[in-house]
Amino acid sequence: MNGNRYYGVRVEGAKYGVGFGSALAIAISYTNNHSILWAIIHGILGWLYVVYVALFG
């Protein structure tokens, strides 16, 4: 039973991490490009775009 509780916490953490990464990517993209289309595309990429901007941008 302890393993199930750990699994539930892990799934919730992953869900919120993906949501926050997408929201952050959308905000950064719209600030940089002023384009809703690029913001949507970068929101789909999520954390990949955030890391890209942090390293190269």
N, C-alpha and C positions, 0 to 999 in steps of 0.2 A: 504494500500500500504506500509506503514511503516513496518508492520509485515512481508511482503514478503522480503524486503531488509534485515531484521534481520535474517530471515531463510536462505537466500543466504550466508550471512557471516558465519553463524553457520555451514553450510554444507562445505564451503570451509575450515574452520578451522579444521573440523574433517578429511577432506581428507588429508590435509598436516600433521596433527598429526599422522595419521596412517602411512603415507609414511616415516616420520622422525623416528618413532618408529621402523619400520622394518629395515631401513638402519642402525640405531644405534645397533639394535640387531645383525644384520649380521656382523658388524664391531667388536663388542665385542666377538661374538662367534668365528669368524675366528682368532682373536688375541689370544684367550684362547685355542682353540682346534686345529687350523691349519687344519681344515677339511671343504671342501666345502659343503659336505652333511649336516653336523651339522649346518653350517651357513644358509643353505636354510631352514632347519626345524625351527631354531630359528628365522629366518626372518618372517616365517609364524606366529609364536607366538607373535612377535613384542614386545610390551610394557610389556607383562607378563614376558618374559625372561629378559628384562632390569631390571625390579623390582626385580626379583629373584637374579640376579647377584649383585645388589646393597645391598640386604639384607643379602645374604648368601655367597657371593663370593669374 
